[in-house]
Amino acid sequence: MNYKKLKTNFERELLFQIIQNLRKNKLTHDSASNLAREFLPLLKAESSEEFIKSLSKLAETHNEILE
């Protein structure tokens, strides 16, 4: 899998998780917006390793995306 496809897959999965958690009231609109805002800069990562490392840090602070 190439890096571009990896980022696209993570982007789709995050959007799916945000929508599901909003529907289940596990996430507020403000939290969802903040999570998306924090995720967007990760897409500028130079390498897949850097992207995964940054994504791991994001998941530590937003455990709702791991469900």
FIROTI-299163 format. One record per residue: residue in one letter; chain; x, y, z of N, C-alpha, C in turn. Coordinates in steps of 0.05 Angstrom, whole numbers. Example, Ala and Ser with C-alpha at 12.3 -4.5 7.8 and 13.67 -1.06 7.14 Angstrom:
2
<code:a	unit:A	n_east:264	n_north:-114	n_up:156	ca_east:246	ca_north:-90	ca_up:156	c_east:264	c_north:-66	c_up:156>;
<code:s	unit:A	n_east:257	n_north:-45	n_up:142	ca_east:273	ca_north:-21	ca_up:143	c_east:258	c_north:1	c_up:157>;
# end
This chain:
67
<code:m	unit:A	n_east:17	n_north:-23	n_up:0	ca_east:0	ca_north:0	ca_up:0	c_east:18	c_north:25	c_up:0>;
<code:n	unit:A	n_east:12	n_north:43	n_up:-17	ca_east:28	ca_north:67	ca_up:-18	c_east:19	c_north:87	c_up:3>;
<code:y	unit:A	n_east:36	n_north:107	n_up:8	ca_east:31	ca_north:127	ca_up:29	c_east:6	c_north:143	c_up:24>;
<code:k	unit:A	n_east:1	n_north:151	n_up:0	ca_east:-23	ca_north:166	ca_up:-6	c_east:-49	c_north:151	c_up:0>;
<code:k	unit:A	n_east:-49	n_north:125	n_up:-7	ca_east:-72	ca_north:108	ca_up:-1	c_east:-75	c_north:104	c_up:29>;
<code:l	unit:A	n_east:-53	n_north:101	n_up:43	ca_east:-53	ca_north:98	ca_up:72	c_east:-67	c_north:122	c_up:85>;
<code:k	unit:A	n_east:-58	n_north:146	n_up:77	ca_east:-70	ca_north:170	ca_up:88	c_east:-100	c_north:172	c_up:82>;
<code:t	unit:A	n_east:-108	n_north:165	n_up:58	ca_east:-136	ca_north:166	ca_up:50	c_east:-152	c_north:147	c_up:67>;
<code:n	unit:A	n_east:-142	n_north:123	n_up:71	ca_east:-156	ca_north:103	ca_up:87	c_east:-160	c_north:112	c_up:116>;
<code:f	unit:A	n_east:-139	n_north:124	n_up:127	ca_east:-141	ca_north:134	ca_up:155	c_east:-161	c_north:157	c_up:156>;
<code:e	unit:A	n_east:-160	n_north:174	n_up:136	ca_east:-179	ca_north:197	ca_up:135	c_east:-208	c_north:187	c_up:135>;
<code:r	unit:A	n_east:-213	n_north:167	n_up:118	ca_east:-240	ca_north:156	ca_up:117	c_east:-249	c_north:143	c_up:142>;
<code:e	unit:A	n_east:-230	n_north:128	n_up:154	ca_east:-236	ca_north:113	ca_up:179	c_east:-241	c_north:133	c_up:202>;
<code:l	unit:A	n_east:-226	n_north:154	n_up:203	ca_east:-230	ca_north:174	ca_up:224	c_east:-257	c_north:187	c_up:220>;
<code:l	unit:A	n_east:-264	n_north:195	n_up:196	ca_east:-290	ca_north:207	ca_up:191	c_east:-313	c_north:187	c_up:199>;
<code:f	unit:A	n_east:-310	n_north:162	n_up:193	ca_east:-330	ca_north:142	ca_up:201	c_east:-332	c_north:141	c_up:231>;
<code:q	unit:A	n_east:-309	n_north:140	n_up:245	ca_east:-310	ca_north:139	ca_up:274	c_east:-322	c_north:164	c_up:287>;
<code:i	unit:A	n_east:-316	n_north:187	n_up:276	ca_east:-328	ca_north:212	ca_up:286	c_east:-359	c_north:211	c_up:282>;
<code:i	unit:A	n_east:-368	n_north:203	n_up:259	ca_east:-397	ca_north:201	ca_up:254	c_east:-410	c_north:181	c_up:273>;
<code:q	unit:A	n_east:-398	n_north:158	n_up:276	ca_east:-410	ca_north:137	ca_up:293	c_east:-411	c_north:147	c_up:322>;
<code:n	unit:A	n_east:-390	n_north:160	n_up:331	ca_east:-389	ca_north:169	ca_up:359	c_east:-408	c_north:193	c_up:364>;
<code:l	unit:A	n_east:-412	n_north:209	n_up:343	ca_east:-432	ca_north:230	ca_up:346	c_east:-460	c_north:219	c_up:348>;
<code:r	unit:A	n_east:-466	n_north:198	n_up:332	ca_east:-492	ca_north:186	ca_up:333	c_east:-498	c_north:172	c_up:359>;
<code:k	unit:A	n_east:-477	n_north:161	n_up:371	ca_east:-479	ca_north:147	ca_up:397	c_east:-476	c_north:166	c_up:421>;
<code:n	unit:A	n_east:-474	n_north:191	n_up:415	ca_east:-470	ca_north:212	ca_up:436	c_east:-445	c_north:207	c_up:453>;
<code:k	unit:A	n_east:-425	n_north:194	n_up:441	ca_east:-399	ca_north:190	ca_up:455	c_east:-380	c_north:213	c_up:450>;
<code:l	unit:A	n_east:-388	n_north:231	n_up:432	ca_east:-371	ca_north:253	ca_up:423	c_east:-389	c_north:277	c_up:418>;
<code:t	unit:A	n_east:-381	n_north:300	n_up:428	ca_east:-397	ca_north:324	ca_up:424	c_east:-388	c_north:336	c_up:397>;
<code:h	unit:A	n_east:-404	n_north:355	n_up:387	ca_east:-397	ca_north:368	ca_up:362	c_east:-371	c_north:383	c_up:364>;
<code:d	unit:A	n_east:-367	n_north:396	n_up:387	ca_east:-342	ca_north:411	ca_up:392	c_east:-318	c_north:392	c_up:392>;
<code:s	unit:A	n_east:-321	n_north:369	n_up:406	ca_east:-299	ca_north:350	ca_up:407	c_east:-293	c_north:338	c_up:380>;
<code:a	unit:A	n_east:-313	n_north:333	n_up:364	ca_east:-310	ca_north:322	ca_up:337	c_east:-295	c_north:343	c_up:320>;
<code:s	unit:A	n_east:-303	n_north:368	n_up:322	ca_east:-290	ca_north:389	ca_up:307	c_east:-261	c_north:392	c_up:315>;
<code:n	unit:A	n_east:-255	n_north:391	n_up:341	ca_east:-228	ca_north:393	ca_up:350	c_east:-211	c_north:369	c_up:340>;
<code:l	unit:A	n_east:-222	n_north:346	n_up:341	ca_east:-208	ca_north:322	ca_up:332	c_east:-201	c_north:324	c_up:302>;
<code:a	unit:A	n_east:-220	n_north:333	n_up:286	ca_east:-215	ca_north:336	ca_up:258	c_east:-194	c_north:358	c_up:253>;
<code:r	unit:A	n_east:-196	n_north:379	n_up:268	ca_east:-177	ca_north:401	ca_up:266	c_east:-148	c_north:392	c_up:273>;
<code:e	unit:A	n_east:-146	n_north:374	n_up:293	ca_east:-120	ca_north:364	ca_up:301	c_east:-109	c_north:344	c_up:280>;
<code:f	unit:A	n_east:-128	n_north:330	n_up:267	ca_east:-120	ca_north:309	ca_up:248	c_east:-109	c_north:321	c_up:222>;
<code:l	unit:A	n_east:-121	n_north:342	n_up:212	ca_east:-115	ca_north:353	ca_up:186	c_east:-85	c_north:359	c_up:182>;
<code:p	unit:A	n_east:-71	n_north:371	n_up:202	ca_east:-42	ca_north:376	ca_up:197	c_east:-26	c_north:351	c_up:195>;
<code:l	unit:A	n_east:-36	n_north:328	n_up:205	ca_east:-21	ca_north:303	ca_up:202	c_east:-19	c_north:294	c_up:173>;
<code:l	unit:A	n_east:-38	n_north:303	n_up:157	ca_east:-37	ca_north:295	ca_up:129	c_east:-14	c_north:307	c_up:114>;
<code:k	unit:A	n_east:-1	n_north:327	n_up:126	ca_east:22	ca_north:339	ca_up:113	c_east:49	c_north:325	c_up:120>;
<code:a	unit:A	n_east:47	n_north:303	n_up:135	ca_east:71	ca_north:289	ca_up:142	c_east:87	c_north:280	c_up:118>;
<code:e	unit:A	n_east:113	n_north:281	n_up:119	ca_east:130	ca_north:275	ca_up:97	c_east:132	c_north:245	c_up:91>;
<code:s	unit:A	n_east:130	n_north:228	n_up:111	ca_east:133	ca_north:200	ca_up:107	c_east:111	c_north:184	c_up:122>;
<code:s	unit:A	n_east:108	n_north:160	n_up:115	ca_east:88	ca_north:143	ca_up:128	c_east:95	c_north:138	c_up:158>;
<code:e	unit:A	n_east:121	n_north:136	n_up:163	ca_east:130	ca_north:132	ca_up:191	c_east:123	c_north:157	c_up:208>;
<code:e	unit:A	n_east:127	n_north:180	n_up:198	ca_east:121	ca_north:205	ca_up:212	c_east:90	c_north:207	c_up:216>;
<code:f	unit:A	n_east:75	n_north:199	n_up:195	ca_east:46	ca_north:200	ca_up:197	c_east:36	c_north:181	c_up:219>;
<code:i	unit:A	n_east:46	n_north:157	n_up:219	ca_east:37	ca_north:137	ca_up:239	c_east:44	c_north:146	c_up:267>;
<code:k	unit:A	n_east:68	n_north:157	n_up:270	ca_east:77	ca_north:166	ca_up:296	c_east:59	c_north:189	c_up:306>;
<code:s	unit:A	n_east:52	n_north:208	n_up:289	ca_east:35	ca_north:230	ca_up:296	c_east:7	c_north:220	c_up:302>;
<code:l	unit:A	n_east:-2	n_north:201	n_up:286	ca_east:-29	ca_north:190	ca_up:290	c_east:-31	c_north:175	c_up:317>;
<code:s	unit:A	n_east:-10	n_north:162	n_up:325	ca_east:-9	ca_north:148	ca_up:351	c_east:-11	c_north:168	c_up:374>;
<code:k	unit:A	n_east:2	n_north:191	n_up:371	ca_east:0	ca_north:212	ca_up:391	c_east:-28	c_north:223	c_up:393>;
<code:l	unit:A	n_east:-41	n_north:226	n_up:370	ca_east:-68	ca_north:236	ca_up:369	c_east:-87	c_north:216	c_up:383>;
<code:a	unit:A	n_east:-83	n_north:190	n_up:378	ca_east:-100	ca_north:170	ca_up:390	c_east:-96	c_north:169	c_up:420>;
<code:e	unit:A	n_east:-73	n_north:176	n_up:430	ca_east:-69	ca_north:177	ca_up:459	c_east:-87	c_north:197	c_up:473>;
<code:t	unit:A	n_east:-91	n_north:219	n_up:459	ca_east:-107	ca_north:241	ca_up:471	c_east:-137	c_north:239	c_up:464>;
<code:h	unit:A	n_east:-143	n_north:223	n_up:443	ca_east:-171	ca_north:219	ca_up:434	c_east:-176	c_north:189	c_up:431>;
<code:n	unit:A	n_east:-179	n_north:176	n_up:454	ca_east:-183	ca_north:147	ca_up:453	c_east:-209	c_north:138	c_up:440>;
<code:e	unit:A	n_east:-228	n_north:157	n_up:436	ca_east:-253	ca_north:149	ca_up:423	c_east:-249	c_north:141	c_up:394>;
<code:i	unit:A	n_east:-226	n_north:148	n_up:382	ca_east:-222	ca_north:141	ca_up:354	c_east:-211	c_north:112	c_up:351>;
<code:l	unit:A	n_east:-205	n_north:100	n_up:374	ca_east:-195	ca_north:73	ca_up:373	c_east:-217	c_north:51	c_up:374>;
<code:e	unit:A	n_east:-241	n_north:59	n_up:377	ca_east:-263	ca_north:40	ca_up:379	c_east:-269	c_north:27	c_up:353>;
# end
